[in-house]
């Protein structure tokens, strides 16, 4: 019985007729029997005779169709690798996370949960651990991961021996995991945290009272009503924090702490209740909807958040709103009396009357924000026209009067720095990614592209400033697409945002095509990994890229128009190097695959009759030069790559004569050079050939320190043509205030770029001038462009 001759299902509801069948278990039936049951009735059958996985002898059950969801073969194998029924069902329902994990291939960078720890590594194997156990038709799919960087050696020793049989890895560096325990680094976090989704209920604080319960309490023999916020333990006593309807002074919306013994569940009679908090006529809040940004006034001050749910709660007649707050000042994770209404981090959910909500005044102006309001009024311009003029990037000559100063750049709000820094880096002074602004897209995705162009890129380039409400609008649109429930509230990484927009929304062609063992892999970013035996101390970006390609056996299948490089650091705390020297140019000539070189040569043979083709051909590589004499190289030696005799930069390639001389040395006689594939037409010419070097230009760097992203932009050809951007450089007001973005020139960067490595190594970060320390010590992502290839993509 083959696996393709079966239909597979997952049980999503508890069957009424078989209580022994768990929700989340898998089952199957033959396609022949499935088709026969379909033909037996004129309507769809109410039940299916399926065989349940999980016992030595398959149990045949007639399960209701309404309790089953059908799976394709690949998904059935992936979910069968998950051992627990509840975890399997959670993974199936968490489709964004499931689909993101399904996209993982051999060579993908991932995080894996191992013994309660999150470790980093690369997928080396995907497949079954053994043949299916008779009589089952399939076995589960697992991922074999080689741990890298600081997590090497942290694997469970019981599993590492099996790993080494399936793929090559060092001792204690192999992990085998089902799909539920892995997350891709790119796009890593396109899905909400699984622990949040797996909680079906909030734990009660006491046996009697739950957060959200309506209660009556008595002070000075006077009865009052309110809602339980939480129950605390103070000096051995249980104290209830209550959001009051009215306090002893007659004020609405306050909070009190009272002993548990004077509190009871219930409501006053309707005529005595009078509990409206800050009552508002209906016409003032009918415009509010799910995802509206609102504020509510409580005794502790204003709270700000986003409406995640609107409706009626059990035992309540009023229209209520479930808010996800910006701060941990709520009462649950989206549950009310044990019933889930939406999902958010714990202590972020608050349920209030919809009439108590007002539009967030920070984005609509108010009498006490005249500075912000007048500034926005001056900057506002109508970009509502459908036919927008193309606004070019800001030039070096425009920088001083258009972009330098306070309230310049992109205004940050509510953990948006990752997106602010990425957008500013990509679009302020470069057109490398302008293709995503004008690419033909679907009607569903058009609002995101339109917002990106009309509300962010155009005002940034024409006015030098973007209000935070426009970025929030983009975040809300992204969240509505369902890739993450927390785009509007939580901090994320820039690559996650970029992958969602470029791949999932706009469906751009991958920026990067890598060749490995004859196969081409595609990606949008490249994470630099180094093996543990590297000899780098104060590396340049050029050296990091070459060493990473060398250790992974990679080459570029073609010259990228834009290259996004993630530095070798893990999370926000661990950095592999104290300093990294920016390479203002990346020479990628030696990183191109032979196939790319052959393609280039084939194209060049026809360049005389195709002027446009000639421009394209100038961007791809031909044969390579011997590092010793400059003649055409015919051999490469991987063993010489780390030989300290040679430069730390560049692959070690030689002509025939130089290779023989180099490897005549006793220390190198054991080396094994490999032949290079030379494009046809070059061999036998007998004279050195002038070779074109392919280079990429650095145009921006994203940096991170203490969970805050900033960016540096290289806007001109001179060494001091640098600007620094921080979307939250300062703040006006407190919780009801706003952030002040700032852009300023940072010519001091040139001082350190011109230093020798020895001089730079002796520079204490705290003594470096201006913001130079952040560029050299906190680099997270480098952005490079090919000025020629950008014209064609």
C-alpha positions in Angstrom: 0.0 0.0 0.0 1.8 3.2 -1.2 1.5 6.5 0.5 0.1 8.2 -2.6 -2.9 5.8 -2.7 -4.4 7.2 0.6 -6.2 10.2 1.9 -5.0 11.8 5.1 -6.9 13.7 7.8 -6.4 15.4 11.2 -9.0 15.3 13.9 -10.0 18.9 14.7 -13.1 18.3 16.9 -13.7 15.6 19.6 -15.8 12.9 17.9 -19.1 12.3 19.8 -19.1 8.6 19.0 -15.5 7.8 19.9 -14.2 9.5 23.1 -10.9 7.6 22.9 -9.9 9.4 19.7 -7.9 12.5 20.6 -8.2 15.9 19.0 -5.1 16.4 16.9 -4.4 12.8 16.0 -3.9 11.7 12.4 -5.9 9.1 10.4 -6.1 7.9 6.9 -8.1 5.7 4.5 -7.4 4.3 1.0 -8.4 6.5 -1.9 -10.4 3.6 -3.3 -12.5 3.3 -0.1 -12.9 7.1 0.1 -14.2 7.2 -3.5 -16.5 4.3 -2.8 -18.0 6.0 0.2 -18.6 9.2 -1.8 -20.5 7.2 -4.4 -22.6 5.3 -2.0 -24.7 8.4 -1.1 -26.2 11.0 -3.2 -25.0 13.6 -0.7 -21.6 13.9 1.0 -21.2 11.1 3.6 -21.6 12.2 7.2 -18.8 9.9 8.4 -15.7 8.2 7.0 -14.2 4.8 7.9 -10.6 5.9 8.8 -7.6 4.2 10.4 -6.1 6.1 13.3 -2.3 6.4 13.6 -0.7 5.8 17.0 -1.0 2.2 17.9 0.7 -1.0 16.8 -2.6 -2.1 15.2 -4.5 0.5 13.3 -7.9 1.2 14.8 -10.7 1.6 12.3 -13.3 4.2 13.3 -16.3 5.8 11.6 -15.5 9.4 12.4 -17.8 12.3 11.6 -16.7 14.3 8.6 -17.3 17.5 10.5 -14.5 16.5 12.9 -11.9 16.0 10.2 -9.7 18.3 8.0 -8.0 16.7 5.0 -4.2 17.0 4.6 -2.0 16.6 1.6 0.8 14.0 1.8 3.6 16.4 2.6 1.7 18.1 5.4 0.6 14.7 6.8 4.3 13.6 7.0 5.3 16.9 8.6 2.6 16.7 11.3 3.2 13.0 11.9 6.7 14.0 13.1 5.1 15.9 16.0 4.6 13.5 18.8 2.0 15.2 20.9 -1.6 15.5 19.6 -2.2 18.9 21.2 1.0 20.3 19.8 0.2 18.8 16.3 -3.2 20.5 16.3 -1.7 23.8 17.4 0.8 23.7 14.6 -2.0 22.9 12.1 -4.1 25.8 13.2 -1.1 28.2 13.3 -1.0 28.4 9.5 1.4 31.4 9.2 3.9 29.6 11.3 3.3 26.3 9.6 3.7 27.7 6.1 6.8 29.6 7.1 8.4 26.4 8.5 7.3 24.5 5.5 9.4 26.8 3.3 12.6 25.7 5.1 15.0 23.8 2.8 18.4 22.2 3.2 20.8 25.1 3.8 18.2 27.3 5.5 19.2 29.1 8.7 16.8 28.3 11.5 16.3 28.4 15.2 15.5 25.1 17.0 14.1 24.4 20.4 16.2 21.9 22.3 15.7 21.0 26.0 13.9 24.3 26.5 16.6 26.4 24.8 16.5 28.3 21.5 19.6 27.4 19.4 20.8 28.6 16.0 21.9 26.4 13.2 21.5 25.3 9.5 19.3 22.6 8.2 21.4 19.8 6.8 18.7 17.0 6.4 15.0 16.8 5.8 13.3 13.5 5.7 12.2 10.4 7.6 14.2 8.7 10.4 13.1 5.2 9.5 10.8 3.3 7.2 7.1 3.4 8.0 6.1 1.0 10.8 3.9 -1.8 9.3 1.1 -1.4 8.4 1.2 2.3 8.3 1.8 3.9 4.8 4.0 6.8 6.0 6.4 7.9 8.7 7.0 11.4 10.0 9.3 14.0 8.5 12.1 15.5 10.7 14.7 18.2 10.3 18.4 17.6 10.9 20.1 20.7 12.1 23.8 21.5 12.5 24.3 23.9 15.4 26.5 26.9 14.6 28.2 29.8 16.3 27.9 30.0 20.1 25.5 27.1 20.1 27.9 24.5 18.8 28.3 21.5 21.2 24.9 22.2 22.9 23.0 19.3 21.3 21.5 16.4 23.3 24.1 13.7 23.2 21.5 10.9 22.8 20.4 12.3 19.5 23.7 13.5 18.0 24.9 10.0 16.9 21.8 9.5 14.7 22.3 12.9 13.3 25.9 12.0 12.2 24.5 9.0 10.3 22.0 11.2 8.4 24.3 14.2 7.7 27.9 15.3 8.4 28.3 17.3 11.6 30.7 17.5 14.6 30.1 15.8 17.9 27.2 17.3 20.0 26.3 19.6 17.1 23.4 17.8 15.6 19.7 18.1 16.4 16.8 16.2 15.0 13.5 18.1 15.4 9.9 18.0 14.1 8.4 21.0 12.3 6.8 22.3 15.6 10.3 23.0 17.1 11.9 25.0 14.3 11.5 28.5 13.0 13.2 29.8 9.9 15.5 32.8 10.5 14.4 34.2 7.1 11.6 34.8 7.3 12.0 33.8 10.9 9.2 35.3 12.8 6.5 35.6 10.3 4.1 34.0 12.8 3.0 34.8 16.3 4.7 33.1 19.3 3.4 29.5 19.5 3.2 29.6 23.2 0.6 32.4 23.0 -1.6 30.4 20.6 -1.4 27.2 22.5 -3.0 28.6 25.6 -6.7 28.0 25.4 -7.4 29.6 28.8 -6.0 32.1 31.2 -5.1 30.7 34.6 -7.4 32.1 37.3 -5.8 34.3 39.9 -7.9 32.7 42.7 -10.6 30.1 43.0 -13.4 32.7 43.4 -12.5 35.7 41.2 -11.2 36.0 37.6 -9.9 39.2 36.0 -12.8 40.7 34.1 -15.5 39.6 36.7 -18.1 42.1 37.5 -18.2 42.6 41.3 -19.8 44.6 44.2 -17.8 45.9 47.1 -18.7 47.8 50.2 -16.8 50.8 51.7 -18.3 52.7 54.7 -21.5 50.7 54.3 -21.9 52.0 50.8 -22.1 49.6 47.9 -20.2 50.2 44.7 -19.5 48.2 41.5 -16.6 47.6 39.2 -14.5 45.1 37.3 -11.7 42.9 38.7 -8.3 43.8 37.3 -6.3 41.3 39.4 -6.1 39.6 42.7 -2.8 40.2 44.6 -1.1 38.7 47.7 0.0 41.4 50.2 1.4 40.4 53.6 -0.5 37.1 53.4 -3.8 38.6 52.5 -5.7 38.6 49.2 -6.3 42.1 47.9 -8.5 42.8 44.8 -7.6 45.6 42.4 -10.9 46.9 40.9 -11.5 49.3 38.0 -14.3 51.3 39.6 -17.5 52.5 37.9 -17.5 55.4 40.4 -15.3 55.9 43.5 -16.1 57.4 46.9 -15.6 60.9 45.4 -18.0 60.3 42.5 -15.2 60.1 39.9 -15.5 57.6 37.1 -12.8 55.4 35.8 -10.6 55.0 38.9 -9.0 52.0 40.6 -9.2 50.8 44.2 -7.5 48.1 46.3 -9.9 46.3 48.7 -9.7 43.1 50.8 -11.2 40.0 49.2 -13.7 39.5 52.0 -15.7 42.7 51.1 -16.0 41.8 47.5 -18.6 39.6 45.9 -19.5 38.7 42.3 -22.6 40.3 40.9 -24.3 43.6 39.8 -26.5 46.2 41.5 -30.1 46.4 40.2 -30.1 48.3 36.9 -31.7 51.5 38.4 -28.9 51.7 41.0 -26.0 50.9 38.7 -25.1 54.0 36.7 -21.7 52.6 35.7 -20.9 54.2 32.4 -17.2 55.2 32.4 -16.7 58.5 30.7 -20.0 58.1 28.8 -19.8 59.2 25.1 -22.7 59.7 22.7 -22.9 56.8 20.3 -22.1 59.0 17.3 -18.7 59.7 18.7 -17.5 56.1 18.6 -19.4 54.5 15.8 -16.4 55.1 13.6 -14.2 52.9 15.7 -13.6 49.4 14.4 -11.3 46.5 14.9 -7.6 47.7 14.5 -8.6 51.3 15.4 -6.0 53.0 17.6 -7.7 54.2 20.7 -7.1 55.6 24.2 -9.2 55.1 27.4 -9.0 57.1 30.6 -8.6 55.2 33.9 -7.7 56.4 37.4 -4.0 55.5 36.7 -4.0 57.8 33.6 -4.5 57.3 29.9 -4.0 53.9 28.4 -3.3 53.5 24.6 -3.9 50.4 22.5 -5.6 48.8 19.5 -9.1 47.4 19.3 -8.8 43.6 18.6 -12.4 42.6 19.2 -15.8 44.2 19.5 -19.0 42.5 20.7 -20.9 41.5 23.8 -19.4 39.6 26.7 -21.2 37.0 28.7 -23.7 38.5 31.1 -23.1 42.0 29.7 -25.6 43.9 27.5 -23.2 46.8 26.5 -21.1 46.7 23.4 -17.6 46.0 24.6 -14.1 46.4 23.1 -11.2 44.1 23.7 -8.0 46.2 23.6 -4.4 45.2 23.1 -2.5 47.8 25.1 0.9 49.2 24.3 2.2 48.4 27.8 1.8 45.6 30.3 -1.1 47.2 32.2 -3.9 44.8 31.2 -5.5 41.8 32.9 -5.0 38.8 30.5 -3.7 37.6 27.2 -7.1 38.1 25.4 -9.3 35.9 27.5 -12.3 36.9 29.6 -13.6 34.5 32.2 -11.7 31.7 30.7 -13.0 32.3 27.1 -10.6 33.5 24.4 -11.7 36.5 22.3 -8.3 37.4 20.7 -4.6 36.7 21.2 -2.0 39.1 22.6 0.9 38.9 25.0 0.0 38.4 28.7 -1.0 41.5 30.7 -1.8 43.4 27.4 -5.5 42.7 27.1 -8.2 44.9 28.6 -12.0 44.7 28.1 -13.9 48.0 28.3 -17.1 49.5 27.1 -16.8 50.7 23.5 -18.3 54.0 24.6 -15.2 54.5 26.8 -12.8 54.4 23.8 -11.7 57.5 22.0 -9.5 57.8 18.9 -5.9 58.0 19.9 -5.4 61.8 20.4 -1.6 61.5 19.8 -2.4 61.0 16.1 -5.3 63.5 15.8 -3.9 66.5 17.5 -5.2 68.2 20.7 -5.0 71.6 22.4 -2.0 70.5 24.5 0.0 69.4 21.5 0.2 72.7 19.5 3.8 72.1 18.6 3.1 68.7 17.1 -0.1 69.9 15.4 1.3 73.0 13.8 4.3 71.0 12.6 2.1 68.4 11.0 -0.1 71.1 9.4 2.9 72.7 7.8 4.3 69.3 6.5 0.9 67.9 5.3 0.5 67.6 1.5 -2.1 66.0 -0.6 -0.7 62.8 -2.2 -4.1 61.4 -3.1 -3.7 61.6 -6.8 -3.4 58.2 -8.5 -0.8 59.3 -11.1 2.2 60.2 -8.8 5.3 61.8 -10.2 8.4 59.7 -9.6 10.4 61.4 -6.9 14.1 60.5 -7.2 16.2 59.7 -4.1 17.7 62.6 -2.1 21.0 63.7 -3.7 24.1 64.8 -1.8 23.4 68.4 -2.8 19.9 68.2 -1.2 20.9 66.5 2.1 21.6 69.6 4.1 18.5 71.6 3.4 16.0 68.7 3.0 17.1 66.0 5.5 19.3 67.3 8.2 17.8 68.3 11.5 15.2 67.4 14.2 11.8 66.1 13.1 13.4 64.7 9.9 13.4 61.2 8.5 10.7 58.8 9.7 8.9 59.4 13.0 9.0 56.4 15.3 6.1 55.0 17.4 5.4 51.9 19.5 8.4 49.6 18.7 8.6 50.7 15.0 12.4 51.4 14.9 13.1 48.2 13.0 10.8 49.4 10.2 11.8 53.0 10.3 15.5 52.2 10.0 14.9 49.7 7.1 12.7 52.1 5.1 15.0 55.1 5.6 18.0 53.0 4.6 16.4 51.6 1.4 14.6 54.7 0.1 16.1 57.9 1.3 19.2 58.1 -0.9 19.1 55.0 -3.0 16.9 53.7 -5.8 18.2 50.1 -5.5 14.7 48.8 -4.4 12.5 51.2 -6.3 11.2 48.4 -8.4 9.0 47.2 -5.5 7.2 50.6 -5.6 6.0 50.2 -9.2 5.8 46.5 -9.7 2.4 45.2 -11.0 0.7 43.6 -8.0 -2.7 42.1 -7.1 -5.7 44.3 -6.1 -5.5 42.8 -2.6 -1.9 43.9 -2.2 -2.2 47.2 -4.0 -3.0 49.2 -0.8 0.3 48.1 0.8 2.3 49.2 -2.2 0.3 52.4 -2.5 0.8 53.3 1.1 4.5 52.5 0.9 4.9 54.8 -2.2 2.4 57.6 -1.5 2.5 57.9 2.3 6.2 57.0 3.0 8.6 57.2 0.1 7.2 60.3 -1.7 7.0 62.5 1.5 10.4 61.2 2.7 12.1 62.2 -0.6 10.2 65.4 -1.2 9.7 66.8 2.3 12.3 64.9 4.3 9.8 63.8 6.9 7.2 61.0 7.4 4.7 61.0 10.2 4.4 57.9 12.4 0.7 57.5 11.5 1.7 56.6 7.9 4.1 53.9 9.1 1.4 52.7 11.5 -1.0 52.4 8.6 1.5 50.2 6.8 1.9 48.1 9.9 -1.9 47.7 10.2 -2.2 46.6 6.5 0.6 44.1 6.9 -1.0 42.7 10.1 -4.3 42.4 8.2 -2.7 40.0 5.8 -2.2 37.6 8.7 1.5 37.0 8.6 1.9 38.2 12.2 -0.6 39.4 14.8 1.9 41.7 16.4 3.1 44.0 13.5 1.5 47.0 15.2 2.8 46.5 18.7 5.9 44.3 19.0 9.5 44.8 18.1 10.7 42.7 15.2 13.8 42.3 13.1 14.2 44.2 9.8 14.7 41.1 7.7 11.3 39.8 8.9 9.6 43.0 7.6 11.5 43.0 4.3 10.8 39.3 3.6 7.0 39.8 4.2 6.9 42.8 1.9 9.2 41.6 -0.9 8.2 37.9 -1.0 4.8 37.4 0.5 3.1 40.7 -0.5 4.8 42.0 -3.7 6.2 38.7 -4.9 9.5 40.2 -6.0 12.0 38.0 -7.7 14.6 36.9 -5.1 17.4 39.4 -4.8 20.0 36.7 -4.3 20.7 33.5 -6.3 23.3 31.2 -4.8 25.0 28.2 -6.4 25.9 25.2 -4.3 26.8 21.8 -5.6 25.3 22.5 -8.9 22.0 23.7 -7.5 20.7 27.2 -7.3 19.1 28.5 -4.1 17.2 31.8 -3.9 16.9 34.2 -1.1 16.3 37.9 -0.2 18.9 38.2 2.5 22.2 36.4 3.3 23.1 35.5 6.9 26.8 35.3 7.3 27.9 32.2 9.2 31.6 31.3 9.9 33.1 28.0 10.9 34.7 27.8 14.3 38.2 27.6 12.9 38.2 31.0 11.3 41.2 33.2 11.9 39.5 36.6 11.7 39.9 39.1 14.5 39.1 42.6 13.1 37.4 41.6 9.8 36.1 43.7 6.9 32.7 42.9 5.4 34.6 41.6 2.3 36.5 39.1 4.4 33.3 37.9 6.3 31.5 37.3 3.0 34.4 35.4 1.5 35.0 33.2 4.5 31.2 32.5 4.8 31.0 31.5 1.1 34.2 29.4 1.5 33.0 27.5 4.5 29.5 26.8 3.0 30.8 26.0 -0.5 28.7 28.8 -2.1 29.0 31.0 -5.2 26.8 33.7 -6.7 24.8 32.4 -9.6 24.5 36.0 -10.9 25.4 39.5 -9.9 22.7 40.8 -7.4 21.1 44.2 -8.0 20.9 44.6 -4.2 22.7 42.5 -1.6 21.4 42.5 2.0 24.0 41.0 4.4 23.2 40.1 8.0 26.3 40.2 10.2 27.4 37.2 12.3 25.6 37.9 15.5 22.9 35.9 17.3 20.0 37.8 18.8 20.5 41.3 20.2 23.2 40.5 22.7 25.8 38.1 21.3 28.3 39.6 18.7 31.0 37.5 17.2 33.3 40.5 16.7 33.8 43.6 18.8 34.3 45.6 15.6 33.6 45.1 11.9 35.2 47.3 9.3 32.7 48.5 6.6 33.8 47.6 3.1 32.7 50.6 1.0 32.9 48.3 -2.0 32.5 44.5 -2.3 34.5 42.8 -5.0 32.4 39.8 -5.9 34.4 38.8 -9.0 35.8 35.7 -7.3 32.5 34.8 -5.7 30.7 34.3 -9.0 30.1 30.7 -10.2 31.6 29.3 -13.3 28.1 29.1 -14.8 27.7 32.8 -14.3 31.0 33.5 -16.0 30.2 31.2 -18.9 26.8 33.0 -19.3 28.6 36.3 -19.3 31.0 35.2 -22.0 28.2 33.9 -24.2 26.5 37.2 -23.9 29.6 39.2 -24.7 30.0 37.5 -28.1 26.9 39.3 -29.2 27.4 42.7 -27.6 28.4 44.5 -30.7 24.9 44.3 -32.1 23.0 44.8 -28.8 23.8 48.0 -27.1 21.5 47.3 -24.1 22.9 43.8 -23.8 26.4 45.3 -23.6 25.4 47.3 -20.5 24.1 44.2 -18.8 27.3 42.2 -19.7 29.5 44.8 -18.1 27.9 43.7 -14.8 28.8 40.0 -14.9 32.2 38.4 -14.6 34.5 36.7 -17.1 37.5 34.6 -16.2 39.6 35.3 -13.1 43.1 36.6 -12.6 46.0 34.8 -10.9 46.6 36.4 -7.5 50.4 36.2 -8.0 51.0 37.4 -11.6 47.7 38.7 -12.9 47.5 36.2 -15.8 44.4 34.2 -16.3 43.8 31.8 -13.4 43.1 28.1 -14.1 43.2 26.6 -10.6 41.8 27.3 -7.2 43.2 26.0 -3.9 40.8 25.8 -0.9 43.7 24.8 1.4 45.5 28.0 0.6 42.5 30.2 1.5 43.4 30.2 5.2 47.2 30.1 4.7 48.5 33.2 6.7 51.2 33.6 4.0 48.5 35.0 1.7 46.2 38.0 2.1 43.1 37.4 4.3 41.0 38.8 1.4 40.1 36.9 -1.8 40.0 33.3 -2.9 43.4 31.8 -3.8 43.4 31.2 -7.5 46.5 30.7 -9.7 47.7 30.3 -13.2 49.4 26.9 -13.9 52.9 28.2 -13.4 52.3 30.1 -10.2 50.2 27.1 -8.8 53.2 24.8 -9.4 55.6 27.2 -7.6 53.3 27.8 -4.7 52.6 24.2 -4.1 56.3 23.2 -4.4 56.8 24.5 -0.8 56.9 21.5 1.7 54.0 23.0 3.7 51.7 23.1 0.7 52.6 19.8 -1.1 49.6 18.1 0.4 47.2 20.8 -0.9 44.8 19.7 -3.6 44.0 22.5 -6.1 41.0 22.1 -8.3 40.6 23.2 -11.9 38.5 26.3 -12.8 36.1 26.2 -15.7 37.3 28.7 -18.2 34.7 30.3 -20.5 35.1 29.2 -24.1 37.1 31.5 -26.2 39.6 32.4 -23.6 41.8 29.3 -23.5 44.8 29.3 -25.9 45.0 33.1 -26.5 48.5 33.1 -25.2 48.4 36.6 -23.8 47.1 38.1 -20.5 43.5 39.2 -20.8 42.2 42.5 -19.2 39.6 41.3 -16.8 36.6 43.3 -15.5 36.1 43.3 -11.7 32.5 43.2 -10.5 31.9 45.4 -7.5 28.9 46.4 -5.3 28.7 49.7 -3.5 27.7 50.2 0.1 24.7 52.5 0.5 23.4 51.9 4.1 24.0 50.1 7.4 21.4 49.1 10.0 22.7 49.0 13.6 21.2 47.8 16.8 22.1 48.5 20.5 19.9 47.7 23.5 17.0 46.5 21.2 16.9 49.8 19.3 17.6 50.1 15.5 19.2 53.1 13.9 20.8 53.5 10.4 23.7 55.0 8.6 23.4 56.1 5.0 26.3 56.6 2.6 24.9 59.4 0.3 27.9 60.4 -1.8 31.3 59.4 -3.2 33.5 61.1 -0.6 34.6 59.3 2.6 32.8 61.8 4.8 29.4 61.6 3.0 27.6 59.8 5.8 24.4 60.6 7.7 23.0 59.0 10.9 19.2 58.5 11.5 17.3 57.7 14.7 13.5 57.6 14.5 13.3 58.1 18.3 16.2 60.4 19.0 14.1 62.5 21.5 10.6 62.7 22.9 8.1 65.5 23.5 5.8 64.7 26.5 5.3 61.5 28.4 2.8 58.7 27.6 0.6 61.1 25.7 3.6 62.7 23.8 5.3 61.9 20.6 8.8 60.9 19.4 11.2 63.3 17.6 13.2 61.7 14.8 16.5 63.2 13.9 19.0 63.0 11.0 22.5 64.5 11.3 25.8 64.3 9.4 28.5 62.1 10.8 31.7 62.9 8.9 33.7 61.5 11.8 33.1 58.0 10.3 35.8 58.9 7.7 38.5 59.2 10.3 38.1 55.6 11.4 37.7 54.2 7.8 41.1 55.7 6.9 42.8 54.1 9.9 44.9 50.9 9.5 43.5 47.8 11.2 46.1 48.0 13.9 45.1 51.6 14.7 41.4 50.8 14.7 41.9 47.8 16.9 43.4 50.0 19.6 40.4 52.4 19.6 38.3 52.0 22.7 34.6 52.2 21.6 33.8 54.7 24.3 36.5 57.1 23.0 35.4 57.0 19.4 34.0 60.3 18.2 30.3 61.1 17.6 28.3 58.0 16.5 31.2 56.2 14.8 31.2 53.6 17.6 27.7 52.5 16.6 28.7 51.9 13.0 31.8 49.8 13.8 30.6 48.0 16.9 26.8 47.6 16.5 26.3 46.7 12.8 23.4 44.4 12.2 22.8 44.5 8.4 24.7 45.9 5.4 23.0 47.0 2.2 25.0 47.0 -1.1 23.9 47.8 -4.6 25.0 47.2 -8.1 24.4 50.6 -9.9 24.3 48.8 -13.3 22.1 45.9 -12.4 19.5 48.1 -10.6 18.5 49.4 -14.1 17.3 46.0 -15.1 15.4 44.7 -12.0 
